[in-house]
Amino acid sequence: MHSSISFNVSNYPKYDKYSKQDQKKGPGLFGRITLFLKNAIRILRIANKPKRKDYFLTFKICAIGLVVLGALSYVIQLIFSVALPIGN
């Protein structure tokens, strides 16, 4: 009464998403973090550090930019409040 049914596995379609479990996985989270830290330390050792003169030059440029923007906004506010009073 028992009928012998044989299944041939090779006849079934193969799905890529299920076969990915067999593939070798890349580095985990800890491995990626340590690799990032090693690369960051290497870059910091190789990079040129700015001198004191370079810092002051950057500070001067930023200060001049702030003064120019402040003066420009003051002039615009003065024009709109004195020369062109709107809403009064």
mmCIF file as gemmi writes it, N, C-alpha and C atoms, coordinates in Angstrom:
data_model
loop_
_atom_site.group_PDB
_atom_site.id
_atom_site.type_symbol
_atom_site.label_atom_id
_atom_site.label_alt_id
_atom_site.label_comp_id
_atom_site.label_asym_id
_atom_site.label_entity_id
_atom_site.label_seq_id
_atom_site.pdbx_PDB_ins_code
_atom_site.Cartn_x
_atom_site.Cartn_y
_atom_site.Cartn_z
_atom_site.occupancy
_atom_site.B_iso_or_equiv
_atom_site.pdbx_formal_charge
_atom_site.auth_seq_id
_atom_site.auth_asym_id
_atom_site.pdbx_PDB_model_num
ATOM 1 N N . MET Axp A 1 ? 0.802 -1.174 0 1 0 ? 1 A 1
ATOM 2 C CA . MET Axp A 1 ? 0 0 0 1 0 ? 1 A 1
ATOM 3 C C . MET Axp A 1 ? 0.854 1.25 0 1 0 ? 1 A 1
ATOM 4 N N . HIS Axp A 2 ? 2.057 1.11 0.4 1 0 ? 2 A 1
ATOM 5 C CA . HIS Axp A 2 ? 2.944 2.264 0.363 1 0 ? 2 A 1
ATOM 6 C C . HIS Axp A 2 ? 3.503 2.408 -1.036 1 0 ? 2 A 1
ATOM 7 N N . SER Axp A 3 ? 3.229 3.541 -1.595 1 0 ? 3 A 1
ATOM 8 C CA . SER Axp A 3 ? 3.814 3.789 -2.901 1 0 ? 3 A 1
ATOM 9 C C . SER Axp A 3 ? 5.103 4.571 -2.718 1 0 ? 3 A 1
ATOM 10 N N . SER Axp A 4 ? 6.035 4.231 -3.434 1 0 ? 4 A 1
ATOM 11 C CA . SER Axp A 4 ? 7.342 4.852 -3.325 1 0 ? 4 A 1
ATOM 12 C C . SER Axp A 4 ? 7.394 6.077 -4.237 1 0 ? 4 A 1
ATOM 13 N N . ILE Axp A 5 ? 7.439 7.252 -3.615 1 0 ? 5 A 1
ATOM 14 C CA . ILE Axp A 5 ? 7.518 8.499 -4.374 1 0 ? 5 A 1
ATOM 15 C C . ILE Axp A 5 ? 8.911 9.067 -4.157 1 0 ? 5 A 1
ATOM 16 N N . SER Axp A 6 ? 9.617 9.308 -5.2 1 0 ? 6 A 1
ATOM 17 C CA . SER Axp A 6 ? 10.949 9.881 -5.064 1 0 ? 6 A 1
ATOM 18 C C . SER Axp A 6 ? 10.917 11.335 -5.54 1 0 ? 6 A 1
ATOM 19 N N . PHE Axp A 7 ? 11.534 12.17 -4.752 1 0 ? 7 A 1
ATOM 20 C CA . PHE Axp A 7 ? 11.609 13.592 -5.085 1 0 ? 7 A 1
ATOM 21 C C . PHE Axp A 7 ? 12.999 13.887 -5.623 1 0 ? 7 A 1
ATOM 22 N N . ASN Axp A 8 ? 13.022 14.537 -6.728 1 0 ? 8 A 1
ATOM 23 C CA . ASN Axp A 8 ? 14.293 14.95 -7.3 1 0 ? 8 A 1
ATOM 24 C C . ASN Axp A 8 ? 14.457 16.444 -6.996 1 0 ? 8 A 1
ATOM 25 N N . VAL Axp A 9 ? 15.38 16.775 -6.121 1 0 ? 9 A 1
ATOM 26 C CA . VAL Axp A 9 ? 15.564 18.151 -5.664 1 0 ? 9 A 1
ATOM 27 C C . VAL Axp A 9 ? 16.045 19.042 -6.796 1 0 ? 9 A 1
ATOM 28 N N . SER Axp A 10 ? 16.735 18.51 -7.745 1 0 ? 10 A 1
ATOM 29 C CA . SER Axp A 10 ? 17.28 19.338 -8.819 1 0 ? 10 A 1
ATOM 30 C C . SER Axp A 10 ? 16.196 19.892 -9.733 1 0 ? 10 A 1
ATOM 31 N N . ASN Axp A 11 ? 14.98 19.357 -9.649 1 0 ? 11 A 1
ATOM 32 C CA . ASN Axp A 11 ? 13.898 19.862 -10.485 1 0 ? 11 A 1
ATOM 33 C C . ASN Axp A 11 ? 13.285 21.149 -9.938 1 0 ? 11 A 1
ATOM 34 N N . TYR Axp A 12 ? 13.5 21.426 -8.655 1 0 ? 12 A 1
ATOM 35 C CA . TYR Axp A 12 ? 12.911 22.619 -8.053 1 0 ? 12 A 1
ATOM 36 C C . TYR Axp A 12 ? 13.747 23.851 -8.397 1 0 ? 12 A 1
ATOM 37 N N . PRO Axp A 13 ? 13.085 24.993 -8.547 1 0 ? 13 A 1
ATOM 38 C CA . PRO Axp A 13 ? 13.859 26.208 -8.864 1 0 ? 13 A 1
ATOM 39 C C . PRO Axp A 13 ? 14.711 26.639 -7.674 1 0 ? 13 A 1
ATOM 40 N N . LYS Axp A 14 ? 15.823 27.245 -7.981 1 0 ? 14 A 1
ATOM 41 C CA . LYS Axp A 14 ? 16.714 27.737 -6.93 1 0 ? 14 A 1
ATOM 42 C C . LYS Axp A 14 ? 16.473 29.223 -6.748 1 0 ? 14 A 1
ATOM 43 N N . TYR Axp A 15 ? 16.39 29.63 -5.523 1 0 ? 15 A 1
ATOM 44 C CA . TYR Axp A 15 ? 16.15 31.034 -5.207 1 0 ? 15 A 1
ATOM 45 C C . TYR Axp A 15 ? 17.434 31.639 -4.66 1 0 ? 15 A 1
ATOM 46 N N . ASP Axp A 16 ? 17.823 32.762 -5.237 1 0 ? 16 A 1
ATOM 47 C CA . ASP Axp A 16 ? 19.081 33.393 -4.836 1 0 ? 16 A 1
ATOM 48 C C . ASP Axp A 16 ? 19.043 33.883 -3.404 1 0 ? 16 A 1
ATOM 49 N N . LYS Axp A 17 ? 17.903 34.384 -2.97 1 0 ? 17 A 1
ATOM 50 C CA . LYS Axp A 17 ? 17.877 34.965 -1.629 1 0 ? 17 A 1
ATOM 51 C C . LYS Axp A 17 ? 18.055 33.908 -0.547 1 0 ? 17 A 1
ATOM 52 N N . TYR Axp A 18 ? 17.729 32.664 -0.856 1 0 ? 18 A 1
ATOM 53 C CA . TYR Axp A 18 ? 17.929 31.609 0.131 1 0 ? 18 A 1
ATOM 54 C C . TYR Axp A 18 ? 19.334 31.042 0.074 1 0 ? 18 A 1
ATOM 55 N N . SER Axp A 19 ? 19.974 31.152 -1.058 1 0 ? 19 A 1
ATOM 56 C CA . SER Axp A 19 ? 21.318 30.612 -1.179 1 0 ? 19 A 1
ATOM 57 C C . SER Axp A 19 ? 22.377 31.585 -0.668 1 0 ? 19 A 1
ATOM 58 N N . LYS Axp A 20 ? 21.992 32.804 -0.319 1 0 ? 20 A 1
ATOM 59 C CA . LYS Axp A 20 ? 22.964 33.78 0.182 1 0 ? 20 A 1
ATOM 60 C C . LYS Axp A 20 ? 23.495 33.394 1.557 1 0 ? 20 A 1
ATOM 61 N N . GLN Axp A 21 ? 22.788 32.544 2.256 1 0 ? 21 A 1
ATOM 62 C CA . GLN Axp A 21 ? 23.246 32.128 3.573 1 0 ? 21 A 1
ATOM 63 C C . GLN Axp A 21 ? 24.537 31.328 3.482 1 0 ? 21 A 1
ATOM 64 N N . ASP Axp A 22 ? 24.731 30.682 2.354 1 0 ? 22 A 1
ATOM 65 C CA . ASP Axp A 22 ? 25.924 29.869 2.178 1 0 ? 22 A 1
ATOM 66 C C . ASP Axp A 22 ? 27.153 30.709 1.842 1 0 ? 22 A 1
ATOM 67 N N . GLN Axp A 23 ? 26.935 31.945 1.373 1 0 ? 23 A 1
ATOM 68 C CA . GLN Axp A 23 ? 28.053 32.787 0.97 1 0 ? 23 A 1
ATOM 69 C C . GLN Axp A 23 ? 28.794 33.305 2.195 1 0 ? 23 A 1
ATOM 70 N N . LYS Axp A 24 ? 30.048 33.636 1.988 1 0 ? 24 A 1
ATOM 71 C CA . LYS Axp A 24 ? 30.863 34.162 3.076 1 0 ? 24 A 1
ATOM 72 C C . LYS Axp A 24 ? 30.462 35.6 3.359 1 0 ? 24 A 1
ATOM 73 N N . LYS Axp A 25 ? 30.263 35.899 4.622 1 0 ? 25 A 1
ATOM 74 C CA . LYS Axp A 25 ? 29.848 37.246 5.006 1 0 ? 25 A 1
ATOM 75 C C . LYS Axp A 25 ? 31.07 38.137 5.182 1 0 ? 25 A 1
ATOM 76 N N . GLY Axp A 26 ? 30.848 39.453 5.041 1 0 ? 26 A 1
ATOM 77 C CA . GLY Axp A 26 ? 31.917 40.422 5.222 1 0 ? 26 A 1
ATOM 78 C C . GLY Axp A 26 ? 32.178 40.658 6.699 1 0 ? 26 A 1
ATOM 79 N N . PRO Axp A 27 ? 33.017 41.633 7.007 1 0 ? 27 A 1
ATOM 80 C CA . PRO Axp A 27 ? 33.313 41.914 8.412 1 0 ? 27 A 1
ATOM 81 C C . PRO Axp A 27 ? 32.073 42.431 9.13 1 0 ? 27 A 1
ATOM 82 N N . GLY Axp A 28 ? 31.965 42.095 10.384 1 0 ? 28 A 1
ATOM 83 C CA . GLY Axp A 28 ? 30.827 42.523 11.178 1 0 ? 28 A 1
ATOM 84 C C . GLY Axp A 28 ? 30.958 43.976 11.597 1 0 ? 28 A 1
ATOM 85 N N . LEU Axp A 29 ? 30.076 44.381 12.479 1 0 ? 29 A 1
ATOM 86 C CA . LEU Axp A 29 ? 30.053 45.77 12.938 1 0 ? 29 A 1
ATOM 87 C C . LEU Axp A 29 ? 31.348 46.127 13.656 1 0 ? 29 A 1
ATOM 88 N N . PHE Axp A 30 ? 31.809 45.252 14.544 1 0 ? 30 A 1
ATOM 89 C CA . PHE Axp A 30 ? 33.043 45.522 15.279 1 0 ? 30 A 1
ATOM 90 C C . PHE Axp A 30 ? 34.232 45.636 14.329 1 0 ? 30 A 1
ATOM 91 N N . GLY Axp A 31 ? 34.286 44.779 13.326 1 0 ? 31 A 1
ATOM 92 C CA . GLY Axp A 31 ? 35.376 44.832 12.349 1 0 ? 31 A 1
ATOM 93 C C . GLY Axp A 31 ? 35.369 46.113 11.547 1 0 ? 31 A 1
ATOM 94 N N . ARG Axp A 32 ? 34.17 46.574 11.167 1 0 ? 32 A 1
ATOM 95 C CA . ARG Axp A 32 ? 34.077 47.823 10.406 1 0 ? 32 A 1
ATOM 96 C C . ARG Axp A 32 ? 34.469 49.019 11.263 1 0 ? 32 A 1
ATOM 97 N N . ILE Axp A 33 ? 34.088 49.005 12.54 1 0 ? 33 A 1
ATOM 98 C CA . ILE Axp A 33 ? 34.447 50.12 13.428 1 0 ? 33 A 1
ATOM 99 C C . ILE Axp A 33 ? 35.957 50.171 13.632 1 0 ? 33 A 1
ATOM 100 N N . THR Axp A 34 ? 36.579 49.022 13.879 1 0 ? 34 A 1
ATOM 101 C CA . THR Axp A 34 ? 38.035 49.024 14.079 1 0 ? 34 A 1
ATOM 102 C C . THR Axp A 34 ? 38.77 49.44 12.807 1 0 ? 34 A 1
ATOM 103 N N . LEU Axp A 35 ? 38.279 49.013 11.652 1 0 ? 35 A 1
ATOM 104 C CA . LEU Axp A 35 ? 38.899 49.429 10.391 1 0 ? 35 A 1
ATOM 105 C C . LEU Axp A 35 ? 38.785 50.937 10.203 1 0 ? 35 A 1
ATOM 106 N N . PHE Axp A 36 ? 37.612 51.499 10.523 1 0 ? 36 A 1
ATOM 107 C CA . PHE Axp A 36 ? 37.433 52.946 10.419 1 0 ? 36 A 1
ATOM 108 C C . PHE Axp A 36 ? 38.389 53.685 11.35 1 0 ? 36 A 1
ATOM 109 N N . LEU Axp A 37 ? 38.517 53.222 12.589 1 0 ? 37 A 1
ATOM 110 C CA . LEU Axp A 37 ? 39.412 53.892 13.54 1 0 ? 37 A 1
ATOM 111 C C . LEU Axp A 37 ? 40.87 53.8 13.096 1 0 ? 37 A 1
ATOM 112 N N . LYS Axp A 38 ? 41.28 52.657 12.571 1 0 ? 38 A 1
ATOM 113 C CA . LYS Axp A 38 ? 42.658 52.526 12.077 1 0 ? 38 A 1
ATOM 114 C C . LYS Axp A 38 ? 42.922 53.499 10.929 1 0 ? 38 A 1
ATOM 115 N N . ASN Axp A 39 ? 41.966 53.605 10.004 1 0 ? 39 A 1
ATOM 116 C CA . ASN Axp A 39 ? 42.128 54.532 8.879 1 0 ? 39 A 1
ATOM 117 C C . ASN Axp A 39 ? 42.135 55.98 9.35 1 0 ? 39 A 1
ATOM 118 N N . ALA Axp A 40 ? 41.293 56.317 10.327 1 0 ? 40 A 1
ATOM 119 C CA . ALA Axp A 40 ? 41.246 57.685 10.839 1 0 ? 40 A 1
ATOM 120 C C . ALA Axp A 40 ? 42.566 58.056 11.51 1 0 ? 40 A 1
ATOM 121 N N . ILE Axp A 41 ? 43.123 57.157 12.297 1 0 ? 41 A 1
ATOM 122 C CA . ILE Axp A 41 ? 44.405 57.428 12.965 1 0 ? 41 A 1
ATOM 123 C C . ILE Axp A 41 ? 45.518 57.59 11.931 1 0 ? 41 A 1
ATOM 124 N N . ARG Axp A 42 ? 45.499 56.766 10.898 1 0 ? 42 A 1
ATOM 125 C CA . ARG Axp A 42 ? 46.518 56.866 9.843 1 0 ? 42 A 1
ATOM 126 C C . ARG Axp A 42 ? 46.44 58.211 9.133 1 0 ? 42 A 1
ATOM 127 N N . ILE Axp A 43 ? 45.227 58.669 8.84 1 0 ? 43 A 1
ATOM 128 C CA . ILE Axp A 43 ? 45.057 59.955 8.161 1 0 ? 43 A 1
ATOM 129 C C . ILE Axp A 43 ? 45.516 61.098 9.056 1 0 ? 43 A 1
ATOM 130 N N . LEU Axp A 44 ? 45.2 61.033 10.347 1 0 ? 44 A 1
ATOM 131 C CA . LEU Axp A 44 ? 45.624 62.1 11.256 1 0 ? 44 A 1
ATOM 132 C C . LEU Axp A 44 ? 47.143 62.159 11.397 1 0 ? 44 A 1
ATOM 133 N N . ARG Axp A 45 ? 47.806 61.021 11.311 1 0 ? 45 A 1
ATOM 134 C CA . ARG Axp A 45 ? 49.272 61.028 11.389 1 0 ? 45 A 1
ATOM 135 C C . ARG Axp A 45 ? 49.897 61.623 10.133 1 0 ? 45 A 1
ATOM 136 N N . ILE Axp A 46 ? 49.291 61.348 8.985 1 0 ? 46 A 1
ATOM 137 C CA . ILE Axp A 46 ? 49.853 61.81 7.712 1 0 ? 46 A 1
ATOM 138 C C . ILE Axp A 46 ? 49.524 63.273 7.439 1 0 ? 46 A 1
ATOM 139 N N . ALA Axp A 47 ? 48.363 63.748 7.897 1 0 ? 47 A 1
ATOM 140 C CA . ALA Axp A 47 ? 47.872 65.089 7.553 1 0 ? 47 A 1
ATOM 141 C C . ALA Axp A 47 ? 48.802 66.181 8.073 1 0 ? 47 A 1
ATOM 142 N N . ASN Axp A 48 ? 48.875 67.275 7.316 1 0 ? 48 A 1
ATOM 143 C CA . ASN Axp A 48 ? 49.658 68.433 7.737 1 0 ? 48 A 1
ATOM 144 C C . ASN Axp A 48 ? 48.856 69.249 8.74 1 0 ? 48 A 1
ATOM 145 N N . LYS Axp A 49 ? 49.469 69.544 9.864 1 0 ? 49 A 1
ATOM 146 C CA . LYS Axp A 49 ? 48.796 70.363 10.867 1 0 ? 49 A 1
ATOM 147 C C . LYS Axp A 49 ? 49.027 71.836 10.538 1 0 ? 49 A 1
ATOM 148 N N . PRO Axp A 50 ? 47.966 72.666 10.614 1 0 ? 50 A 1
ATOM 149 C CA . PRO Axp A 50 ? 48.153 74.09 10.317 1 0 ? 50 A 1
ATOM 150 C C . PRO Axp A 50 ? 48.978 74.783 11.399 1 0 ? 50 A 1
ATOM 151 N N . LYS Axp A 51 ? 49.722 75.763 10.975 1 0 ? 51 A 1
ATOM 152 C CA . LYS Axp A 51 ? 50.552 76.53 11.905 1 0 ? 51 A 1
ATOM 153 C C . LYS Axp A 51 ? 49.716 77.631 12.551 1 0 ? 51 A 1
ATOM 154 N N . ARG Axp A 52 ? 50.279 78.286 13.553 1 0 ? 52 A 1
ATOM 155 C CA . ARG Axp A 52 ? 49.579 79.362 14.269 1 0 ? 52 A 1
ATOM 156 C C . ARG Axp A 52 ? 49.218 80.505 13.315 1 0 ? 52 A 1
ATOM 157 N N . LYS Axp A 53 ? 50.102 80.786 12.376 1 0 ? 53 A 1
ATOM 158 C CA . LYS Axp A 53 ? 49.875 81.848 11.394 1 0 ? 53 A 1
ATOM 159 C C . LYS Axp A 53 ? 48.627 81.553 10.553 1 0 ? 53 A 1
ATOM 160 N N . ASP Axp A 54 ? 48.449 80.289 10.175 1 0 ? 54 A 1
ATOM 161 C CA . ASP Axp A 54 ? 47.279 79.904 9.384 1 0 ? 54 A 1
ATOM 162 C C . ASP Axp A 54 ? 45.985 80.079 10.176 1 0 ? 54 A 1
ATOM 163 N N . TYR Axp A 55 ? 46.016 79.745 11.466 1 0 ? 55 A 1
ATOM 164 C CA . TYR Axp A 55 ? 44.83 79.935 12.301 1 0 ? 55 A 1
ATOM 165 C C . TYR Axp A 55 ? 44.443 81.408 12.375 1 0 ? 55 A 1
ATOM 166 N N . PHE Axp A 56 ? 45.428 82.281 12.576 1 0 ? 56 A 1
ATOM 167 C CA . PHE Axp A 56 ? 45.126 83.714 12.674 1 0 ? 56 A 1
ATOM 168 C C . PHE Axp A 56 ? 44.632 84.279 11.346 1 0 ? 56 A 1
ATOM 169 N N . LEU Axp A 57 ? 45.151 83.791 10.237 1 0 ? 57 A 1
ATOM 170 C CA . LEU Axp A 57 ? 44.669 84.233 8.936 1 0 ? 57 A 1
ATOM 171 C C . LEU Axp A 57 ? 43.198 83.845 8.747 1 0 ? 57 A 1
ATOM 172 N N . THR Axp A 58 ? 42.849 82.63 9.12 1 0 ? 58 A 1
ATOM 173 C CA . THR Axp A 58 ? 41.451 82.195 9.037 1 0 ? 58 A 1
ATOM 174 C C . THR Axp A 58 ? 40.569 83.033 9.951 1 0 ? 58 A 1
ATOM 175 N N . PHE Axp A 59 ? 41.043 83.324 11.156 1 0 ? 59 A 1
ATOM 176 C CA . PHE Axp A 59 ? 40.285 84.152 12.091 1 0 ? 59 A 1
ATOM 177 C C . PHE Axp A 59 ? 40.061 85.554 11.521 1 0 ? 59 A 1
ATOM 178 N N . LYS Axp A 60 ? 41.096 86.134 10.915 1 0 ? 60 A 1
ATOM 179 C CA . LYS Axp A 60 ? 40.957 87.475 10.331 1 0 ? 60 A 1
ATOM 180 C C . LYS Axp A 60 ? 39.934 87.483 9.198 1 0 ? 60 A 1
ATOM 181 N N . ILE Axp A 61 ? 39.987 86.484 8.341 1 0 ? 61 A 1
ATOM 182 C CA . ILE Axp A 61 ? 39.044 86.418 7.219 1 0 ? 61 A 1
ATOM 183 C C . ILE Axp A 61 ? 37.615 86.295 7.729 1 0 ? 61 A 1
ATOM 184 N N . CYS Axp A 62 ? 37.394 85.456 8.727 1 0 ? 62 A 1
ATOM 185 C CA . CYS Axp A 62 ? 36.043 85.3 9.294 1 0 ? 62 A 1
ATOM 186 C C . CYS Axp A 62 ? 35.582 86.586 9.967 1 0 ? 62 A 1
ATOM 187 N N . ALA Axp A 63 ? 36.478 87.265 10.687 1 0 ? 63 A 1
ATOM 188 C CA . ALA Axp A 63 ? 36.111 88.514 11.361 1 0 ? 63 A 1
ATOM 189 C C . ALA Axp A 63 ? 35.75 89.592 10.345 1 0 ? 63 A 1
ATOM 190 N N . ILE Axp A 64 ? 36.524 89.71 9.28 1 0 ? 64 A 1
ATOM 191 C CA . ILE Axp A 64 ? 36.216 90.697 8.237 1 0 ? 64 A 1
ATOM 192 C C . ILE Axp A 64 ? 34.861 90.384 7.602 1 0 ? 64 A 1
ATOM 193 N N . GLY Axp A 65 ? 34.581 89.122 7.342 1 0 ? 65 A 1
ATOM 194 C CA . GLY Axp A 65 ? 33.292 88.728 6.783 1 0 ? 65 A 1
ATOM 195 C C . GLY Axp A 65 ? 32.137 89.08 7.703 1 0 ? 65 A 1
ATOM 196 N N . LEU Axp A 66 ? 32.294 88.856 9.003 1 0 ? 66 A 1
ATOM 197 C CA . LEU Axp A 66 ? 31.243 89.213 9.964 1 0 ? 66 A 1
ATOM 198 C C . LEU Axp A 66 ? 31.009 90.716 10.004 1 0 ? 66 A 1
ATOM 199 N N . VAL Axp A 67 ? 32.084 91.496 9.984 1 0 ? 67 A 1
ATOM 200 C CA . VAL Axp A 67 ? 31.944 92.956 10.01 1 0 ? 67 A 1
ATOM 201 C C . VAL Axp A 67 ? 31.243 93.448 8.744 1 0 ? 67 A 1
ATOM 202 N N . VAL Axp A 68 ? 31.618 92.918 7.594 1 0 ? 68 A 1
ATOM 203 C CA . VAL Axp A 68 ? 30.986 93.331 6.335 1 0 ? 68 A 1
ATOM 204 C C . VAL Axp A 68 ? 29.502 92.979 6.337 1 0 ? 68 A 1
ATOM 205 N N . LEU Axp A 69 ? 29.149 91.783 6.756 1 0 ? 69 A 1
ATOM 206 C CA . LEU Axp A 69 ? 27.737 91.394 6.799 1 0 ? 69 A 1
ATOM 207 C C . LEU Axp A 69 ? 26.954 92.226 7.81 1 0 ? 69 A 1
ATOM 208 N N . GLY Axp A 70 ? 27.558 92.517 8.95 1 0 ? 70 A 1
ATOM 209 C CA . GLY Axp A 70 ? 26.894 93.361 9.942 1 0 ? 70 A 1
ATOM 210 C C . GLY Axp A 70 ? 26.655 94.764 9.423 1 0 ? 70 A 1
ATOM 211 N N . ALA Axp A 71 ? 27.662 95.348 8.774 1 0 ? 71 A 1
ATOM 212 C CA . ALA Axp A 71 ? 27.508 96.698 8.222 1 0 ? 71 A 1
ATOM 213 C C . ALA Axp A 71 ? 26.45 96.715 7.122 1 0 ? 71 A 1
ATOM 214 N N . LEU Axp A 72 ? 26.446 95.717 6.28 1 0 ? 72 A 1
ATOM 215 C CA . LEU Axp A 72 ? 25.457 95.64 5.209 1 0 ? 72 A 1
ATOM 216 C C . LEU Axp A 72 ? 24.037 95.522 5.769 1 0 ? 72 A 1
ATOM 217 N N . SER Axp A 73 ? 23.852 94.698 6.769 1 0 ? 73 A 1
ATOM 218 C CA . SER Axp A 73 ? 22.516 94.563 7.353 1 0 ? 73 A 1
ATOM 219 C C . SER Axp A 73 ? 22.096 95.842 8.072 1 0 ? 73 A 1
ATOM 220 N N . TYR Axp A 74 ? 23.048 96.554 8.699 1 0 ? 74 A 1
ATOM 221 C CA . TYR Axp A 74 ? 22.722 97.817 9.355 1 0 ? 74 A 1
ATOM 222 C C . TYR Axp A 74 ? 22.274 98.856 8.324 1 0 ? 74 A 1
ATOM 223 N N . VAL Axp A 75 ? 22.982 98.943 7.201 1 0 ? 75 A 1
ATOM 224 C CA . VAL Axp A 75 ? 22.621 99.902 6.155 1 0 ? 75 A 1
ATOM 225 C C . VAL Axp A 75 ? 21.24 99.579 5.589 1 0 ? 75 A 1
ATOM 226 N N . ILE Axp A 76 ? 20.968 98.307 5.344 1 0 ? 76 A 1
ATOM 227 C CA . ILE Axp A 76 ? 19.649 97.923 4.822 1 0 ? 76 A 1
ATOM 228 C C . ILE Axp A 76 ? 18.558 98.264 5.827 1 0 ? 76 A 1
ATOM 229 N N . GLN Axp A 77 ? 18.783 97.997 7.099 1 0 ? 77 A 1
ATOM 230 C CA . GLN Axp A 77 ? 17.792 98.327 8.128 1 0 ? 77 A 1
ATOM 231 C C . GLN Axp A 77 ? 17.595 99.836 8.214 1 0 ? 77 A 1
ATOM 232 N N . LEU Axp A 78 ? 18.668 100.604 8.107 1 0 ? 78 A 1
ATOM 233 C CA . LEU Axp A 78 ? 18.582 102.061 8.156 1 0 ? 78 A 1
ATOM 234 C C . LEU Axp A 78 ? 17.781 102.596 6.977 1 0 ? 78 A 1
ATOM 235 N N . ILE Axp A 79 ? 18.013 102.052 5.801 1 0 ? 79 A 1
ATOM 236 C CA . ILE Axp A 79 ? 17.273 102.495 4.613 1 0 ? 79 A 1
ATOM 237 C C . ILE Axp A 79 ? 15.783 102.233 4.789 1 0 ? 79 A 1
ATOM 238 N N . PHE Axp A 80 ? 15.417 101.059 5.252 1 0 ? 80 A 1
ATOM 239 C CA . PHE Axp A 80 ? 14.003 100.724 5.373 1 0 ? 80 A 1
ATOM 240 C C . PHE Axp A 80 ? 13.328 101.421 6.549 1 0 ? 80 A 1
ATOM 241 N N . SER Axp A 81 ? 14.071 101.809 7.57 1 0 ? 81 A 1
ATOM 242 C CA . SER Axp A 81 ? 13.427 102.459 8.716 1 0 ? 81 A 1
ATOM 243 C C . SER Axp A 81 ? 13.36 103.979 8.572 1 0 ? 81 A 1
ATOM 244 N N . VAL Axp A 82 ? 14.324 104.605 7.899 1 0 ? 82 A 1
ATOM 245 C CA . VAL Axp A 82 ? 14.347 106.067 7.79 1 0 ? 82 A 1
ATOM 246 C C . VAL Axp A 82 ? 13.864 106.529 6.416 1 0 ? 82 A 1
ATOM 247 N N . ALA Axp A 83 ? 14.472 106.024 5.373 1 0 ? 83 A 1
ATOM 248 C CA . ALA Axp A 83 ? 14.18 106.526 4.033 1 0 ? 83 A 1
ATOM 249 C C . ALA Axp A 83 ? 12.85 106 3.492 1 0 ? 83 A 1
ATOM 250 N N . LEU Axp A 84 ? 12.526 104.767 3.764 1 0 ? 84 A 1
ATOM 251 C CA . LEU Axp A 84 ? 11.304 104.164 3.238 1 0 ? 84 A 1
ATOM 252 C C . LEU Axp A 84 ? 10.462 103.582 4.379 1 0 ? 84 A 1
ATOM 253 N N . PRO Axp A 85 ? 9.859 104.423 5.189 1 0 ? 85 A 1
ATOM 254 C CA . PRO Axp A 85 ? 9.045 103.865 6.287 1 0 ? 85 A 1
ATOM 255 C C . PRO Axp A 85 ? 7.812 103.153 5.726 1 0 ? 85 A 1
ATOM 256 N N . ILE Axp A 86 ? 7.693 101.897 6.024 1 0 ? 86 A 1
ATOM 257 C CA . ILE Axp A 86 ? 6.585 101.089 5.513 1 0 ? 86 A 1
ATOM 258 C C . ILE Axp A 86 ? 5.64 100.781 6.671 1 0 ? 86 A 1
ATOM 259 N N . GLY Axp A 87 ? 4.343 101.033 6.452 1 0 ? 87 A 1
ATOM 260 C CA . GLY Axp A 87 ? 3.339 100.688 7.445 1 0 ? 87 A 1
ATOM 261 C C . GLY Axp A 87 ? 3.108 101.744 8.504 1 0 ? 87 A 1
ATOM 262 N N . ASN Axp A 88 ? 3.664 102.936 8.362 1 0 ? 88 A 1
ATOM 263 C CA . ASN Axp A 88 ? 3.436 103.984 9.375 1 0 ? 88 A 1
ATOM 264 C C . ASN Axp A 88 ? 2.563 105.059 8.819 1 0 ? 88 A 1
